[in-house]
Each structure stands twice: as structure tokens, then as C-alpha cells.
Amino acid sequence: MSTINESLIRDVVSEVLGRLGGSPAPKTSVPAPVPAQPSCSCNGQAHSSASPGLRGKFGVFQDANEACAAAHEAFLQLQHKGVAARRKIEEIVKTFADKHAAEWGQLELEETRIGRLDHKIEKLQIIRLVPGVDWLRPDGHSGDHGITLEEYTPFGVVGAVTPSTHSIPTLSGNVVNIAAAGNAMVFNPHPAAAHCAVTAVRAYNQAIYRETGIENVVCIIEQPTLDSFSAMCKHEAVRLLCVTGGPGVVAAAMQTGKRAICAGPGNPPVYVDDTACMKRAAKGIIAGASYDNNLLCIGEKEVFALETIADKLMAEMERNGAVRLSSSQLDALTKSAFTFQSGEGGGCPHASVNRFFIGKDPGVLAQAAGVNLPSGTQLLFAETDAQHPFVVEEQMMPFLPIVRVKSIEEGVARSLEAEHGYKHTSIIHSHDVDAMTTMGRALDTTLFIKNGPCMAGLGLGGEGYLSYSIATPTGEGVTNPKTFCRVRRCVMVDNLRIY
Ligand code: NAD
């Protein structure tokens, strides 16, 4: 629809309402549309439909309240521009994430200094697997009393928090889902991964503005703090929260009083029994636990192996490129990778992960363990007991503890302890359907993967779609556009059923 037609329609509606004695149509309720702009050197100042103070920012704000106000304006414009604009945003984000994967992957690695470049790049290339506008199909009911449609409609502005482990990928996947549902959004990113997130947001908004005329669909706080998080959550335009991170941010989001979709922490256990193919199990475990140096929340973090096959499994892991540490090497690594505070562990010192080692290359861990690695080593492992800090803590390092168990019952019980009730992800390698069913029921996790690496649970080598925000404590599961919708019912009584 052109600008002229829209203003003409507004004037006619105003006139008609005026003659009927009603109030004239509110001219300012929906900001006047701006035609798509060619690239221009004015930095948005001349053509933007954003309010004067919010122009030329392309989504990047210092102040949380300003960001929320800008996102609210953008939401109203997006509502007006319809599904075509949402589709365009989805296309822009998917195309840009792929096109800039190498550059942005490098940028994120340089800023955060955690993970692996090849996987940082891949995590952006696969944004195309995130579901968008086509996911939203209304549900219809038709019968003697007419027809009813249940529509998936937006909330308005969504306030989002992203982790340091996958900053641009989480942000990009969230943008596809949230905008596909017709919402605008504000991000309070992790402070240690904010610069790369800001770069992506600016690029997305510039392209979205060029193509749709809307300037601030995706807003971000350039220097995020706990105060900016609070201000974002409190802003009246923010109707829904989506936080991705550890226990702290989940607890904080749940205390805001707003509805929160929480993608929380995990500590995924793996159980391997004597019916599994050891080679396939070893390869799957290495692929999953070494992905981005084990930064994935779904990544294999500890293995419980039936004692009859534990040696075979470890031999197969060595044959497939993982390096086994001796007990003295494990002790040396443990002393570096954890700090032990006395008095917090019921008499025993409590282990906390030493952040320096999170997401570091196997070579860095090997140095701490005092071992030389063959080049190309992706993963270290060692045999431990079930109470070892590498089992208990969500450690996010390319090291895997292997624990022997006597039975499926013990394997499941140990897995449950290690998972801490996060209900996030669990994995089994087995061809025994009873064992699969027993573990699936007992662990009660959001993702349960059988005979593959963790990534299979997000559509990489398994069926299904991708999201980097898996809502675990709040139960929405692998987030998708419907997660960010209000379901509204539209009922036509006794009519329009056409047969
Ligand atoms: P983190 O918890 O340190 O930070 C996550 C985000 O929350 C950051 O933006 C941080 O600034 C913010 N934050 C932290 N504490 C906060 C508080 N009290 N109030 C407000 N904001 C707060 O996590 P991280 O190291 O960046 O990421 C790793 C964690 O995230 C792991 O626990 C991992 O399992 C989890 N994670 C979960 C998913 C999922 O889909 N469920 C995806 C990725 C990461």
C-alpha cells in the first residue's frame, strides 16, 4: 500500500467518524509509514519514521528506557507493515548471519576469548534452520455454529538477555523468532560479549530500515549492566522477557513480576550401555563435548558408562582422537580448573569453576594437566568418581569425566544427581528400548537424545529445528515463533461455514 493511499484512507475514516459523531481516527496511533529507503548518507536523520530523539541510532542505545521506547515505536510500525515486513526481517537476519559468519565469528571470539572459530562461524551459518514466519499457522474450528480462528498475535516489545557463550547466534535466533511473531525487542546482552552483539544489531537494523522503513525493530543496550536489565524489565512497553543464561539471570527474570521465558543452565549426563555401538558412541560423545570447546548448554558434560563396556568406550574414544589423562594429570587439571572455598560444602570445600578455563582450547587444559597433545586434539577425558567437580559442576571445557556404573539403575540415579533437576538435556547410547524408556522417564529433560551427539537435538544431524534458547525451567522447550505469541480467538457465530 502506498503512502498516499494510507493517508487518504486515514482522512476518509476521520471524516466518516466525524460525521457519525464519533471521535476522529487517531492520526498518531500508528506512526506514518516511510517508504523503503535506498542507502543514503544521512544516517537515517532525513527519512526515519522514528521520533526525532530516537533517529539515526539503528537500534543501539545507551539508555534502557530510550531503547524500550524506540522498540515500542518500531512495534507499532511493524504491526502496520504486516507480515511482509516480518518476512523481510527474517530474510535479512538469515542472509546476514550467513554472509558475515566468518567476520562476526572472529569478532565474537576476539571479544569473549572462549570457544572455537570454526564452530563460532558454523553457529551463525545455521541460523537459517531457525523457524520464522511460516511457523505461524492459525488454528481453525468449523461446525454447525460457524467458524472460529485462533490467531498467533504479538505481545509488543520483548526484553531479552543473551549469554557470553553464543552472543550473536542467540541474538540472531531470537530476532528471527520474536520478529516473525510480530514483536519488536530490546537486548541487554552479556557485558563480555556486547560489542559483537552491537555490531550485528546495527547491521540488521540498517538493512531492515532500508527494506521496510522501520528503524529500531531490534534494540540493544550498548553498555549493559544489572541496572539496565532492571530498567528494561520495568519498562511498561516490555510485555514479555526471554532470558538465556545461568541460574542468576533466571532467578532475576522470575522476580520481575513479568512473564519470563527462561532458557536456563544445564549439565547434560550421558549414559552408555553394553548394547550401544562403541564406535558410534565414542564419535558422538567427542563431537558433542568438543563443540565450541563444550560451551553448548546441551553439550555432553559427564559420561556414566556401564562397567562391562567402560574400557571399550574409552579405548574407542582414544582411537577417535580424544586424549586420556592419568589420575595425576587429572588432579593437576582439577586444581587449576576449579577454586575450592572452604566452609561452603558441608564440611568439604566447595568447588567453583575457574572462569579462565571455560571454553578454552584443549591445549590450554593440557598445559595445566602437564601433558603434551598431538595436534588436532579436540577433547581430553579421564576416569573419575561421581562426586568429582568435573561431574558435579557445569564446567564448559573440552574435558569429559567418565564414571563407571554397575547397572542402568545406577546410571540413571547418577545422571539424575548430576543434572541437578535442571530438566535440560540428557543423552543415551544404547539399543535397549527399555533402557531408553527408563532413562527418558526418570530424567524428564527437555531434550533426550539417543545414539547421537547433543547437536542432533537441535536439528544438526537429527530431525527438528534450531534455537539457541531452550526454555527449561519455564517449560516452553526449544523456542520458536509461537513461543513469543499471544493466542487470540476470533469467533463467527452461525455463519461463514461454507458447506
Ligand atoms: P551468565 O548466567 O553468566 O550470563 C547470562 C546472561 O545473564 C548475561 O547477559 C548476563 O549479563 C546476565 N546475568 C547474569 N546474572 C544476572 C542477574 N543476576 N541479573 C540480570 N542479568 C544477569 O551465563 P553465560 O556464562 O553467559 O552463559 C552460560 C550459561 O548459560 C550456562 O549456564 C548455560 O547452560 C546457559 N545457557 C543456556 C541456554 C539454554 O538455551 N537453556 C543457552 C545458552 C546458555
Residues whose N, C-alpha, C, O or C-beta is under 5 A from the ligand:
A	BS01	NAD	V161 T162 P163 S164 T165 N188 P189 H190 P191 F229 T244 G245 G246 P247 G248 V249 A252 A263 G264 P265 G266 C297 Y468 S469 I470
